[in-house]
Structures are given as C-alpha cells and as structure tokens.
Amino acid sequence: MSSVAPDGVEAGKPADTPGLALIKEFISSVVVPPVNGTSNAADSVDFNAPLKEDIVFLSQLLTDTIKEHAGVAGGVPERLAPMVNQVLGASRQYFLQPNDQTFQNLVTLVQNISQASDYLEVARVFQEFLTLAEIAERQHRVRRWRGYRRGESGLSYRQTCRDAFALLLKKGFTPKDIRDALLKQEVDLVLTAHPTQAARRTLLDKYIAISNHLANRDKTVMTPAERDTLNAHIRAEILAAWRTNTVRRIKPTPEDEARNGLMIIESAVWSSVPNFLHTVDHALGEIGEAPLPWDATLVRFGSWIGGDRDGNPFVTSEVTREVIKLLRWRAASLIYQEIDKLMFDLSVTVGSRSLVSHVESIPDSLIQQSSRKTNLTFSRGNIPRDEPYRVLLSIWRDRCKVTEEYLQSIIGIPNPPPPPENFVYSASELLEPLKLCYESLLECGDSIIANGRLLALMRRISVFGLSLVKLDIRQESDRHSDVLDAITSWLGIGTYGMWSEEKKTNWIVEELKSRRPLVPADWPECEGESVSEEVKEVMRTFRMLAGIGREALGAYVISMARTPSDILAVLLLQKICGVPLNSSLRIAPLFETKADLEHAADTMHKLLSIPFYLDHLRRDHKSSQEVMLGYSDSAKDGSRLTSVWQLYVTQEQLVEMCDRYNIKLTLFHGRGGSVGRGGGPQHLAILSQPSGTVRGRMRITIQGEIIDQHFGSVGTTEQTLERYTTATLISTLAPPDAPKPEWRDLLQKMSDISCNSYRSTIAKPTFIPFFRTCTPLAELGAMNIGSRPSKRRNEGGLETLRAIPWIFAFTQMRLSVPIWMGFEEAVRVVKEQDIGGGMKSLQQMYNEWPFFKSTVDLIAMTLAKTDLRIADYYTQRLATSEDMKGISQELLKRLQQCIDLILEISGHTELLASDPVVKRAVEARLPFGNVMNMIQVEVIKEMREAEAKGAAIEQALKDVIVVSIQGVALGMGNTG
C-alpha cells in the first residue's frame, strides 16, 4: 500500500480538519478489535488496521469533496459540512451509549434540518459514507483472503480449496476421491432481475472503479507520482458519484436489466473464471493430483433476466428474443478479442503432426479471405505458412468476427435475415480447433504456453458457451392452463380447466404420443380466432423458444406448480410449437407456498409414476429432474422458521422419491438477498443442507444487490466461486450427520407453534394497517428498482404482495418482523413448558446440528441490525391511531424477547459474538444507517401531511425518500 503516516493520513497531506478528526474518532469507535483470535501478531494483514486506514482515506476524500463541490441538490458546501459534522457526532454518541438521551439528541439535530435541499444533501453524504465503508470492507476481506493464501494471516472462516481438501483428507477421503467428485460437480449460479438492487448501475460502476483502485493500492509498489495519480483517480470517481443523481428517474426495462447483468459478467466474472479454476488446479497439485481437464466447469452461470415473465407483463417473447441476441453478441465479442490476442501469442512454428496436417489442408484462398483491415494482427492475411497455430486461428478469428458483426446488426430487428456463411452456431464447433492447438502444444512439450491464454479461453467457452449465461424461462402455471383451455375449446372437446387431474394427464400424454398436429401452425394468430392476448403471447413464447434452440437456454421454470399436469402442460406446449421431445427444455416445477412444499414429494411421485414421462426423462434428459424450491413465499405464508423446516423436510422427501425411480435430482434453491428470503452466507447455507441432498448438483439464484456483493470485482468473484465450490464438495462427500429423531420432533412442534403465532399476529385487524402506515411501503414504488410490478395482481391484499416489499419495508423500519416473528414464541413455549427437553435441548441442537445453528445464527445476524428505538420512532411519528401504536409495542416487546432467547440458546453475551467479520461489517454501517432512518421518518411524515392537505410536494423531498431507502438498504446490507 502507499505510505501512510501513523495517524492514518497520507504522507505530505495537511493537518487534520475538525471534520476529519471526528471521522477518525468515529471509525475507531465502530471498527473494533477482533474477539476470537482471527488476528494475531503474526498476521501480515491486521484484522482492522488496513480497513481503518482505507475508510479514513476515502472519508477524507469525500469530506474534501463536499466542502468544495455542491451536490445534485445544489446545497451550499459551507453550510453542509458543519451540519454533517454535528449529525455525525450525535450518531457516534448514540452508537457508543445507546440510551434515550443520546437518541433524542440525534433526533433533535435531524429535525432541525429545515430545507428539503439540506435533507437531500445530508442524506447523500451519509449514503456516500456508507458506500465507501462498504467498498473498503469488501476490499479488506479480499486483502485478508490473499494474506491467508500466502500463509501470513488468519481467517475466521476457512473456505478455500486448500482448507476443504485438508478437511476431506482428514475424514479419510483420498486425493483421487476429491478430484473425481470435483469432476462430477455441477453448480449453477443463476442471476435474477428481482428488484432488490437499490443503487443505480451508473453509480455501481463508479464504486467498482474505486474498489479496483483500492486493490491496485494493495498490490502495486508505486512511485510518489504514480500514487498521486491513483489517488486522483479515486477522488475523481468520488466526485463523479457525488455529482451524479442517485435517483432513478426512469423505471428500467427488462432489456436494461439484462445489460446491467452483462456488465457484471464482462467486468469481473469473465476474467475471474480462469483464475478460479487455476486456484483449484494449484490446490489439487498440493495433494498430488493432476489439474482439472480443460472442459471441467465446476460452476456455470444462468439467468432469469429477460426470461422471467411470472407477474411481469413487460417480459414478452420479443423481449426474450432480444435479450438472447444481446447475450450472444457480447459473448461473440469477448471470444473474438481473445482469439485475436492468441494470434499474437501463438507464433510457435513447431506443431504436432495432426495440427500440421490439418493446416496444410487449408487453401491459401481461405486464409486470404479471412484478412480484414480491422484485425489488429495480420490484417492482410500475410501469415507465414510455418506458423500453423496462426494459420488455423486466422480462419476462426474471421468466423468469430462474422458472428459478432451479424449478431450486433440484428439487435432490435424483429425479423432479421438468416445468419451468413461462416457463422459460428455452437460452442463445440469453436472448441474443436482450440483443442487441436492445445493438444499440439502439449505434445510438443510447450505446456506452459498451452496452459496460458489458450487454456483460459477454452475454459471460458466451456463455462459461458456462446451466450455467457443460459437463460431460464419462468411462467406461472395458470397461464399454461389458459392456453390449453383455449385449445380444447377450439377443438370442441370441452374446457381443460374443468377437467379432473386424471383426465388432464391422460389427455396430455396421448397428445404427446400422437404424431398429428394438435392445432394449425399459425394458431391462434390466424384470422378469426378470438382468444386473449395473454394466450397468444404464451404461444409466441414457445414458438420463439423452438427457433432459438437449447444451447442458449436453461430450464423452463413453472411457478405455482401444484400437479403433474402443470409439468406435462409445458412439455405439450413445446411439442405443439415445434420442439421435439428429444430437444425439449428441462422442466423445473417451483414449489413455493407452505402447502405446495408439503405436497411436493407427492406431486413428483405422481408425475414420475406416469410411464411416458419417466421414459422421457431417461431417454431425453439423462435420467435427471430439476425441482425448484421457493424460500420467499413460504416464509411470508407461515413464518421463516416454518419455512426453513418445511424446506428441509421437503428436500429429504424429494431426494428419497427420485431415488425410488433412479432419477438424479437437482435442487434449485430460489434464495433471495435477505435472510427472510433464504439469503445469508451461502457457504454456511450449503453446509447445513439435509444430509445426502446435495450430491454434487445444485442451482442457486443470485438476486438483486447480492449480484454486486458477490461479483462486483475480480477478487470478490474469485472468493464467491471458491466458496460455492468447496461448500458443495464438502456437502457431497462429508454431509452433516442426520439429526436425532427427538430433535426433528421438537423442531416440528416449534414450526407449528411459530406458524400459528405468526399467522394469528398478521391476521389481527390492526396489523396490516400498521404495516402499510408505519413502514415506507407506499414510498417504495418511487424507487424504480426493477421492471416487475410489486404485486402479482392488481387486486387483493397482502396475499398478492410479493415477498420482496413485505421484507423490504420492515427492514427499512429496523423491525425485521418477517425474519424473527414466530420463532420467539416457539422458543418461549418450549422453554416454559419444557417440551422435548426445553432450553437444554435447544442448546444441544445449536451446538451439534448445523442446520439449527445456521437458522439461529442468521436470525441473530438480522436482530443485530434491528433497533428498538428507531422502530418505535417510526410508529410514534407515522401512526394514525392508538391501535397501531399498540401493535408496535407488542412487536417491540417480542423482538426484545427474541434477542434474549437467541442469546440464551447460543450461550453468547451479545449478538454476533462468534462472528467478528460480520460483527465488524454490521457495526461499521449502523451509525451511518441510523441517520438515514431518522431522515426517512421525518420526510415521510412531511410528505404524507402535505398529501393529506392536497399541497404540492417538492421534488427534492421525493428524492430524499429514494436516497434514504437506498441508504438504509446499504446500512442493513440488503433490501428485500
């Protein structure tokens, strides 16, 4: 790192300003020493010191910026800086001494802010403080991770390949067992467009740039001039962010969301995959095993962005087609760039007999035709014949360029012309010449060249294919039933939706066996057909899929799947629209609600007992079935404890059911970003899965802000890929022991108590009015976070509200009801009535059962972010009746009870006592986030009062709401 004076200010900088001195005190207060030996004198990378240094450095640049430059609201810098210092000081005091007096001092200062522009500027400052602290925290984790790899630092969680291999060797597995298991491993990370990313993409890019600059400060020995230049780059990014509007004025389209996802893939993931696989190779070498073969993927990437049409009318067949064009174009561009670089690298003249023979068969005219003035190397086709690698690659460089240019030209064209000659259609087609080059280099003893850029490209193509991600399609089961209703009515054989389940399945199976077309090829678009636009759109989607083919597509996910006919209907619709059974997309039913999860195994049993479908899986899908599990709706439906326990049981039942039919099951975990939607540390989540349910195969959604947290930089991406790989490997070879029967019985009783308590609470007449009034639920719509509506349907109440705003609103309020409510009642009853051994049993379960421990720890992590005074402040300022205040007091009492019971179960004296890394991250954010909460409450109150009077509301106030929601989300580490 650059030289830093002892007080944390860069050498040569002027003395501290009062504001900077306050920030240093503040950072020293919140970034505390480790508590369990994660850092020691031998560590080359201290647990805290470099993090403090980075935060102070970034904060100094920010304070200098706000003193010299007005923000987007046009505030006065001279007035803003003292105001920020006062609020910062009061927030620090409340953090150090959380009592009624220090809280009131903070409230008073916030309430004294009188102008909307001042509110906005103060909120922006604290938002930027939060963001820069988060950037520094992530970079410090990478720094510690790298130090650990060098053997110079400790880690609280050891999740590297080296650690995993050592653990498995200790358990009796051989190095060959480990490598063989890795070769069979299939982990699919699926990016989704769920609207939980509160920050704008343009700002995220600036923050990624700052993160990369910090990484360069770590890795590079710089001259003073170079250091000044790098610091100026960081200052420029901070200034650009400060002068950029954080508020989205325009709601993103699905195409916008797809482009955002692509930016993450291109900026970090594309570069990280070869590095990650090299890390695995290195760890295998340390235990005496050969590297992975070039086509070993370990991790693949999928996406729902542009394919998820469940509840989103903006995702149409044409949108999906355009997104796939976009994906293919960007993949072709990246591959072309790499092959062009290989043309420069592979100047080797010695080749294998196979390569030389192949190259000699290439006519000179073909080489000349591959020349282009736009090529960086050999633009005239003047490649010496004694350079066989270049001769061969020149042909494929040209084909990749033809492919890239065609795909770019057809974006936005509804009916494009067919692909030109030399278009690259498949990844296997492109890998053949690369494989020939690779094997030739190995045969000639040039393995060090083979295992450089060439191997990296082959591995990228194996992982990303020709579309970077495979796009899943998701649709609600009722939409498919509507189409079959229209078809049976058109055929004059009745109304499909009125048939019994047996009649539905029998009819579908017979139609799947039949060779005759069920409807005309142009149905229902032909003239005279009176079917709904929704039915037409479903048919357009299936016909579009038939034209695209499987290479760019993943699974067809059916939400609200409840019966075998829901799955068979999708298979039939594919056939009707021209997809042969042997080319059909794999179908993944999604079981979401508590009731659906309870009946999932029975549904799959009935489906697999249909001989035609079972034969189809064995013949056309390698005896494999995918099932998706929803974490969000089941928790909203019956409490989080009930949800996670039912998911645990359902996974066991599904695996047992598929084993009975000799079908390989892949479980697709629909996890969100927040704990209430299945989020949290994924390494911990995977290791606590039911014994025997992973088996080397897993799909997991990566949603919203988690995409940036996991893949926002090359360093964090490599960490993420390694964590998923090692967790899956350990869970496959050395899964946790099955829980004791008495523990299962006790948790089932707790689940029932939790569900009853949760449902009875939200069913109270005052609860929903309290939720809608005392949280910023109504204001979330101003965020323009995603293209999807917040409700599945316009009509209805809480049951139609998606899980994201349900959790998002309570998280903003700092009450987090959906995560803990019901759990505290279950524990209280078990303790007081001594059910199943009472508290002693719960403590034993916590210490010996990974699933229960992770459940408790994730609740504890959420509770550490709650604040009783702030939650009560929302109610006191926003409630419109005494009944609302009454329900609030009940919830606050139960929240405190939950905290006390969690501590009793874990045996800790404070939340997060056993996890210093998370504790550091949470506590470093909270004081900044507290201020955002205060501002949010005051502005919501002012806006609602103005609305009640029919008065106009300043745009600045509306913007403050958005900024405050973004800021609190940063403080909490997630949104919904």
N, C-alpha and C positions, 0 to 999 in steps of 0.2 A: 504494500500500500504506500501511498505518498507519505512523506514525513509529516508528522503531526506533533505539535507542541504538547507538553504534558497536560495542559488544560483542555485539550480537545480541539483547539483552533489551529488551522493550518499555519505552518511557519510563515512569518512575513506578513500575517494579517494584522489589522489594527486591533487594539484592545477591545474587550467585550463591551457591547452596548448593554444598557439595563435589560432590554428585552431578551438578548441572547443569554445573559446571566440567568434570567428567570427560566429560560428553556433548559439550560444545563441543570438547574436545580430540579426542574420538573422531570427530566429524563432520568436523573439519578434516583428520583423517588419511585418511578414506575418500572424501571428496568433493574430488577433486584437480583442479588446473588443466587446461584443455584442452591437447591436444598437437599439433593440426594446424590452428590458425588458425580454429577455429569461433567464437572470441570475440576481440574486439579493443577498443581504446579507444573506438571509435566506437559500439559496441553500447550501446543504451539498456537492454537486458536482458542483464546479465552471464551468462556461461556457468554460473557456480557460485554467486555471492553470494546471489541471492534464494532459491535452493534451500537453501543452508546456513541462511539466516535462518528459512525455514519449518520446517525439520527441528528446529532448536533451539527454536523457538517451540512446536511440537507436543510435542516431548520434554519441555519444561518443564511443560506442562500435564499430561502423563502422569505425570511424576515427582511433581508435586504431588498428583495423584490417588491414586497408590499409597501415598503417605505418610499420607493422610488416610482412605482407604477400603479395607477388606479386599475381596479379590476373591471369586469364586464359591466358592473352596475354604475361605474363612473364615480365611485366614492372618493373621498379626499384622503390621500395617504397619511397626511399629518394627523388627522383625527382617528384614522383606523388603527394605527399602531398602538397608541396608548389604550384604546378600547380593548384591543385583543390582549394586551398585557394584563389588564385588570381582570378580565374574564379568565384568562389562563391561570392567574394567581389564585382566584377563588376556586377554580376547578381542582387545582392541586391540593388546596386545603381540604376540600370535601373528600378527595381521594385518600388523603393521609388520615383525616379524622372525620369519618362519615357519621355525622350527627345532625340533629335538626337545625342547629345554629349555622353550621358551615353550609348546609344545603340551602337555607334561607338566604345566606349571603350571596350564593351563586344565583339563586332565583331573582333576587333584587337587581343584581347587575344586568342580567338578561332583560328583565322587564324595563329597565331604564333605557334600553335601546329604543329609540322612538321612530326613526325613519326606516322605511322599507328598504332603501338602498343600503343603509348601515347593517340591517339584519342580513341582507344578502352577502355583503362583503365579509362580515364576521363569520357567517356560515361557510363561505368559500375558503376562508383562511383555515378554519378548523378541519374542513374537508381535505384540504391540501396537506395539513399536518398529518392527518390520519393516513392518507395515501402514501406519503413519503416514509412514514414509520413502517407501513406495511411492506414497502419496497425494500427498505433496509432489513427488515426481519427475514424476508424470503432470501435475500442475498446472504445473510448471515447463516441461514440454515445450509445453503449450498457451501459456504465457506467452511463450516464445521464438518459437513459431509466429506468435502475434499480432504480436510485435515485428518479425518478418521481413516480415509483410504490410505493416506501416507503413513498411518500408524502413529500420528502425532497428537491426536485428540480423541476424547471420549464422546460417546453418543448415548442419550437416554434410551433410544430405540435403535436396535441394530437390525437393519432391514436390507443390508447389501447381499449380493450373491455369495460373497465370501462367508458372511455370517450364516446364511441359510445352509450352505453346503457343510459348514462345520457342524451345525446342529444336526443335520441328517446323518452325517458320518458318525457322530456320537451316538445316534439312535440305532446304529447297526446297518445302515444302508451303504452300499458300495459306491465308489465313484461312477461305475457304469450304470447303476440304478438311477443315479441323479441325472446323468446325461440322457439316458433313454426316456426318462419322464419328461425332461425338457423338450425333447424332440416330438413328443406326443401332445404337448401343451397347446391349447388354443384359447387365448384371452382376447376378447373383442371389446374395445372401448368405443362406445357409441356417443357421439356428440349430439346434443339435442338443442332445440331452439326454445326450450321452456323459458318463459320470460322472467328470469331472476338475475340477469346482469344489469345492475342499475347504472353503471357508468357507460358513457358514450365510447364508441370504438375509437374516435379520433383522439380522445384523452388516453385511452388504454395504450395506444401506440406510443404516445409520448412517455408514458410511465414505463413501458417496456424498454424504450431507449435509455431512460435513466438507469434502469436495472442493469442493462448491458454495460453502460459506462461504469457503474459501480464494480461490476465483475472485472472490467479491464483494470480498474484501480488495484484490485487484488492481485491480478496475475502478472502485471507488467512492471518492470523496473524502468521508470521514466526519468528523463531529464527535467529540470525545472520548467523549461519552455513547454515540453510535452504535457507535464502535469497541469500547467496553467491552461493549456488548450483544452484538455479533457474536462477540467473544472468549468471552463467557459461553456462547453457543450452541455454540461448538466444544468448550469444556470440558464442557458437558453431554453432548454426543454421545460424547466420550471416556470420561466417567464411565459413561454408559449401556452402552457397549461393554465396559468393564472389569467391570461388574457383571452382564453377560449371559453365560450359559453358551455357550461356543464349540462344545460337543459336541452333535451331533445325537442326540437320544435316540430319534427315530423315523425310520425309513427313508422317504424321500419317495416318493410315488406319482407316476405319470405326470401326473395332474391337478395335483399340487403343482408339478412341474417346468414344466408349461405356464403356471401362474400366475406362476412366477418369471420365465419368459421374457417374459410380458406386461408385467411391472413394468419391465423394461428398455426395451421398446418405448414404453410410455407415459411413462416418466420422462425419457427422453433422445432416443430416435430420432424419435418423433412431432414433437418440437419442432425437431430438427436438420435434417430433410429440406428444408423450405423455405429455411432459412438456407444450406444447402449449395448448392441449386440457384441461389439468388441470387448466391452466390460465383462459380459457373460463368458466370452471366449477366454479371456485372461483368467477369470476365476476357475474355469474348467481346467485350464493348464496348470493351475496351482495344485489341483488334486490329481494330476496325471492323466487327464482326459484330453482327447482331441477337440479342436474348436468345433463349433456348430457348422453344419454344411451351409452352403451359400443360400439355399432355399428354405432354411429354418426361419420361421417368422416369430414365434413366441407370442407376439402381440400384433393385432390388426386393428384397423380403425373403421368404424361405421358412422353413420349419421342419420338423423331424423330431419335435418334442416332442409326444408323443401319437399319432404316426403310425408310429414306428419299432418294429415288432414283431419284428424279427430277433433271436432269442435272448432276448426279453423277454416272458415269458408274461403279464405284468401289463398289457400294451397289448392290449386287446381291441377288438372292433368298437364296443362300447358306450362304452369309454373314448375312442376316437377321435371318436365322435359328440358326446360331452360336451365334449371339447376344442374342437371346431369351434363348438359353441354358445357356449362361453366367448369364443372369438375374435370371433365375430360380435357378441356382446353388447357387448364392450368397444369394438369399432370403432364400433358404433351410438352408444354413449355419448359418445365423443370427437367424432364428427361432429355430434351434436345440440348439444353445448356450443359448437362453432364456429359453427354456424348461428344459435344464439341470440345470440351476440356480433355476428354480422353484422347481425342485426335491429337492433341498436343503432347500428352503424356506418353502414349504408346508408339514411340518412334523406334522401338526394338525391331531389329532385322531378322532375328532368329526365331523361327516358329516351328511348331510340330508338323509332322507330315500331313496330318489331317487338315490343319489350317492352311498350309502352303498349297495343298492340292485344291482346296476349296477356292482360295483366292485366285489361283491360276485359271480357274474356270470362269472367272468374271471377265466379260469382254471389256475392252478399252472404252467402247462407246458408252457403256453403262457408267463407268467412272466419270467420263466427261459430262454425262447428263446430270450427275449428282453435284456438279460445281455450281456455286452461287456466289454472286458478288457480296451477299450479306454474310457469308461464312467468315468467321474470324481467322480460320486457318485453311489453306489450300482452296482459296476461292475460285481458282481457275481449273481445278481438277488435276493439277500437276503433281500427283502423288507418285513418288518413286515406287516402282514395282517390287523393290526389295524391302519394302516396309509393309508386310502383309496385314498387320493389325490396322494400320491407317487405311489401307485399300478397302478392307472389309467394312470398317466403321464408316467410311465415307458414304457408302450406299445407305446405311441405316440412319446416318445423320440426316441425309436428304429425306428419307421417308418420314422421319420424326418431324422435320420442318414442314413437309407437305401436310402431315396430320395436324400440326399446330395451326398452320395458316387456315386450313379448311374449318377446323372447329371454331377458331376465332371469328371467321367470316359468317358463320351460320347462327351466331348468338343473336337472338331477337328476331330471327327469320322463322315464321310459322311453318312453312313448307319448304325446307331447304333442298337443294339439288343433292343427288347421291354423292357419296364420297368419291374423290378422284382415284386414279390409278396410283398405286404405291401407298395408299392409306394403311396405317397400322391398326388392325382390328383387335388384337389380343395380346396380353402380356406374354404368353408363351411364345408367340411369334417373335417378339422382340428379344426374349431371353435366349433363344437358340444361338444367334451369333455371338452374344456376350459370353455365353457358356463355352463356346468354341474357343474364344480368345482366352478365357480364364484357364481352361484345361491345357491349352497350348503353353501358356506361361508356366504353369506348374510342371508340365512335362519337361520343359527346357531348363528347369531349375531357377526360374525367376519368380519364386513365390512371393517375395517381398513386394514386387511390383503388382502381382496378381491380387494381393490382399490389400491394396490401397484403394484408389478411386474406383477401379473396376468392380471389386467386391462390394464396395459401398453402394454402387449403382444397382448391381444385381439384387442386393438385399432390399434396397428401396423399392424396386419394381415388384419383388416378391411380396412385400408388405402392403404397398399402396396400389398395386395394379396400374391400370391406365386411367383411373378416376380418383386417385388419392384416398377416397373413402367409398365404401359400398353403402348405397342409400337404401335404408329401410322405408317401407310404405306402411303407414298406420291409418286405419279407419275403424269406425265404430260398427259393431255387428248389425245394428238396426238398419244401417244404410245398405248393407248387402241383402238383408231380408226384404227391404223395399224393392230392390231390383227384381228379386225372384217373385215377389208379389206381382209386379208388372208383367213378368214373363208368363207366369201361369195364367194370369188374366187374359193376356194376348192369345195364349194357346187355347183358352176356353176350358181349362181343366180345374178351375177353382181358384181360391185365394190361398197362396202359400202360407201367409201368416196365420191363417186359421187352422192349419193342419196340426195334427199331433206330431210330437218329435219323431216317433217311429215312422210315420208316413213321410215326413220331410227327408229323413236319412235314406229310406228305401228309394224314394223318387230320385234323389241326387245321385245315389250310387248307380242306379240304372242308366241315368243320363251320362254319367262318367264312362260307363261301359259302352254306350252306344256310339256308332261311327257317324250317324247322321247329324247334321247341324240342328241345333235346337231352335235357333232364330236366324233370320237373314243376316248377312254380314254387315248390313248398314242399319240394323235395328239398334236403338229406337230413333235414329236420326232421320229415317226415311219419311217422306212426306205423308201427312195424315195421321201420324202416331201422336196420341195425346197422353204423354207421360210427363212427369215432373222434370224440371231441370236438374234436380238432385240425382234422379235415376240416370239421366243422360250423362251427367258428369262422372258417376261411378263407372259406367260403361266406357267412357272416353279414357278413364284412367287405366282400366285393364287393357284396352287396345294399345294405349301408349306403352305399357309395360311389355306387351308382346313384341313391339317393334324395337325396344331397347335391348332386350336380352339380359341374361343373368350376370354377366361379368361386372356390370356397374351397380348391380342391385344386391341387397342383402335379404332380409326376411320381410314377409308380409305379416304385420302385427295386427291382431284383431282385439281392439279394446272392448270391454264389457262382454267378453266371450263367456257363455254360460252352458252351452250344449254342444254335442258333437256336430249338429247341423250347422252351427256357426262356423266351424272349421271347414266342413265339407263344402259349404256355400262358396267359399273363396276358391277352392280347388275347381269347382264347376265354372265359376265366372272366368277363371283363367282359361279353361278349355274352350268356353264359348267364344272368347275373344282371340283365339288362335295360339295359345301357349300349349304345346304338347305336354303331356304329363311328365315325360322324362326331362323336360326343361323347366318345369314349374318352379316358382319361388317356394322356398320352405315357408311353412305357415306356423306362426307362433301365437297361440291364444294368450291373451293377457287377462289374468285373474287379479282383480283389483279390490273389490269390497270384501268385508269380513265374510259375508255369506258365500261369495264366489270362491274365496280361498278355502273355506270349509268344504266345499263341494268339488274342488279342483281335481283331486285324485279320482273321484267317482266319474267325473266328466271324461277324463283321459282314459279311464278303464273302458267306458262305453265306446269311446272313439277307437281305441286300439282293438277292441273285440270285433270290429267290423272288418271282415277278411280283406275286402278290397282296399281299405285304407292302409292296413298293416302291410299288405303286399306292396303297395305303392311306396311306403317308407323304405322297405327293404330293397326294392328294385331301383328306385329313383333318387333316394336320399341317404344311401349308405346306412340304412337302419338307424337313422337319427331323427330325433324330435326335439324341437325347441319349445320351451314354455316360459312366458314372461310373468314375473310377479310384481305387482304394484305395491309400493310402500306408502304412497301418499293417501289415496282414498280410503284404504283400510284403517289408517290411523285417524283420519278425520271422522270415519264412521263409528269407531268404537274405542278410542284411546290408543296411545302409542304402545303401551305395554301389551294390550290385547293384540295389536297388530303384529309386533315383532314375534310374539309367541306363536300366533297362528301361522305366520310365515315360516317359522322354524319347523312346526309340525307338518305344514303343507309340503315343504321341501322333502322331508323324510318320506312322506306318503307318495309323492310323485316319483322319487327315485325307486322306491320299492315296486311301484306299479309298472314302471318302464322295464325294470329288471325282469319282471314276470314275463314280459313279452320279448325279451332280448333286444330291447331298443335302447340306444345310447341317448341319454337325456342331457341337453344343455339348458341350464337355468339362466335366464336373462333377468337380471336384477334392475328394476326400474327405480333406482335411487336418485333422490334429489340432492340439493346442496345442504339443506338444513337437517338437523337431527330428526325433526318431525317428519321428514320425507325420506328417511333412510340414509341421510348423509352422515358425515363424520370421518375420522381417519379410516380409509378403506383397507389398509393393511390389517388393522385390528378387526374390521368387519369380516374380512375374508377368513382370517384365522379362527373366528368364532362361529363359522358356519357349522351346521349339523354334521356330525361325523359321516364321511362317505358320500357327501352330496356334491363335492366339487369335481373330483376325478379328472383334473387337468383341463376341464372345459368350463368357460364362464363368459358371459356377456354382462356388461355393466354400463349404465348410462352415465355420462358426464354432462352435467347441466349447468347452464347459466354462468354465474361468476366462478364456479368450480373449474370451468374450462380454462380461464385465465390463471387461476391459482395453481392448476396442475401443469399447464402448458404455456405459461406466459414467457418463459425464457428457456434457453437450451439447458441450463443447469437444472432447473426445476423439472423440466420434461424428462431428463435422464433419471432423476430421482423417482419420478412417478412411475416410469416404465419398470424400473428395477423393483419398486415396492410391489406392484401388481404381480410381477413375475415370481418373486420369491414367496409371496403370500400364497399364491396359487400352488406353487410347488410343494410347500410345506403342508398345506391343507390336503393335497393329494396323497403324498407319501406318509405323512405323520399327522393325521387328523386328530382332533381332541377326543378324549375318551367320551363315550356316551354318558349322559347324566344318570345319576341314580334314579330309580323309579319313584322314590319318595320325593325327590326334587321336582320331577315332572308333575307329580300330583299337586304339589304345593304351588307351583307356578301356574298350573291350570286354574286352581282356585283363586289365585291372585288376579289372573286375567279376567275371570268372571266378575270379581269384585270391582276391578278397575273399569271394566266396560259399563257395568251398571251405574257406578258413581259418575263416570264421565257423561253418559247419556242422560242421566237424571238431571245433571247440572245444566247442560246446554238446552235441555227441554224446558227449563224454568222460563216463565213468560218474560222475565226481565233480562235474561241473558243475551239474547240476540240484539235487543235494543241497546244494551250496554256495549256489546261488541261493535256495533255499527257507529255508535256515538263517541265512545271513549278511545277508539283507536283511529289511525288515519286511513281506515279502509276506503272511505269515499274519496280521499285525496290520491290514492294510489293510481287512479286512472290517468292522472296528469303526467305520469312518468313516461308514457310512450315506450315502455321497455321492449315489448315484443309485438309481433303481428297478430298473435292469437288473443281472442277475447277472454276476459277473466271468468266468464260463465260459460258452461256448456250450452245452456239455453237461456233465452232472454227472460222466460217466465220462471217462476219457482223461487224458493228461498235459499236457505243455507245448503240444502242438498244439491243444488245446481251450481253452487260456488266451487270453483276449483280449489284444490288444497293449497296452492301457492299463495293466493291472497289471504286465505284463512290463517296460515302460519306467518306470512309476511307482516300482516297488521299487528298481530300480538307480539312479534319480535320487535317491531318498532316501538311498541309501548313498554318494552322491557319486562313484560309479564310472562311471555312464552307459554301460555296456557296449554296449547296442544301437545307440548312435549312431556310435561310432568303430570298433568291433571289425571287423576285416577290411580296413578302409581302410589301417591302418598296415602290414599285411602286403603289401598290393598296392603301396604306395609303396616299401616296403623292397625288394621283389623288382625293381621297375622300376629303382630306383636302383642296386642292387648288380649287376644283370645288364645294365644299360644298355639296357634294352628300349625300342625306339622313340625313342631319343634320351635316355633316362634322365631324371635330375633337371632337366636343361636344358629338355627338352620340357615337363615338368610346370610349370616356372616360366613358360614362354611361354604355356601353356594358361591358367594362373592370371591372367596379365596381359591376355590377348586374348579369352578365351572366357567370357562372362558366366555361363553355366551351371556351368562348372567352378569359377569363382571363388566363386559363391554356395554351391556344395557344400562347398568348403574352408572358407569363412568361417563357415558355420553349424556345422560341426564344431568350428571354433576357438572359437566362442561357447559351445558346450557344454563344451569342455575347460576354458574359463576358470572354469567353475563346479565342476569336479571338485577333489578334494583327496586326494592320495595318503595322507597320514597319517590322515585321517578314515576313508577307505575301509578302510585296514588296521586301524584301531581296531575297526570293525565285526567284522572277521574274528577279530581277537585275542580279543574279548570274547564272541563268539557262536558261533564254530566249534566243532563237536563232534568233529572228527577232524583229524589232521595232513594228510590228503589235501585237506581244504577249505582249509587254510592254504596248501598247495602251489599250488592253482589260483589262490588270491588273489594270491600273489606273482608268478605268471606274468602275471596280468592287470595288476597294477600296473606291472610291467616294460614290458609292451606299451603301456600308457597313456602312460608317460613317453616311450617311443619315438615314439608318435603325436604328442605335443606337439612334440618336436624336429623331426620331419619336416614338420609343418604350418608351423613357423617357417621351415624351410629353403625350402619351396615359396613362401611368401608374401614372404620376404625381410625379415620383421619380427624384432625382438629380443624382443618379448613379445606374448602373445595380445591381440587386440582393439586393437592399436596404431593401426589405421587407423579405428577407430570409437569416438571419445571418448564419445559419448552412451551407447552400450550399455556401454562400459567403466565409465563413471560409475555407471550403474544397477546393474551386476553387483557392483562392488566396494563400493558402499554397502550392499548387502544381506548380503554374505557373512559379515562378522564377527558379525552377529546370528544368521544361519543356522547358523554353526558351533556356537554354544552349543546350539541346538536339536538338532543332531546328537548332541552329547555326552549330553544328557539322554535322548534317544531310546534310545541304545545301553544306557545304564545301566538304564533302566526295562524295556526288553525283556528284558535279562538277568535282572533280578529277577523279572519275571513268569513267564518260562519256568522258572526254577528252582523257583518256587512251584508251578507246574502239575505239574512232574515229581514233586514231593513230595505232590501232592494237596491242597495248602493253599489256603485261600480267598485271593482277590486283592482288595485294596481297590479300591473304585470310583474313588478319586482316581488310583490308578496307571493304571487303564484310560483315564481321561480324559487323563492326561499323554500317553499314546501318541497319542491323537487330536490333541491340541494340538501335539505335536511334529511329527507328519506335516503338519499344516496349516502350521506354522512353517517347516519345511524347504521345503515347496512354495512358500511366499512367498519364501524366500531364493533359490530356484532360478528363480523367475519363472514356473514352470509345474509341473504334476503329471505327467500322462501324456500 
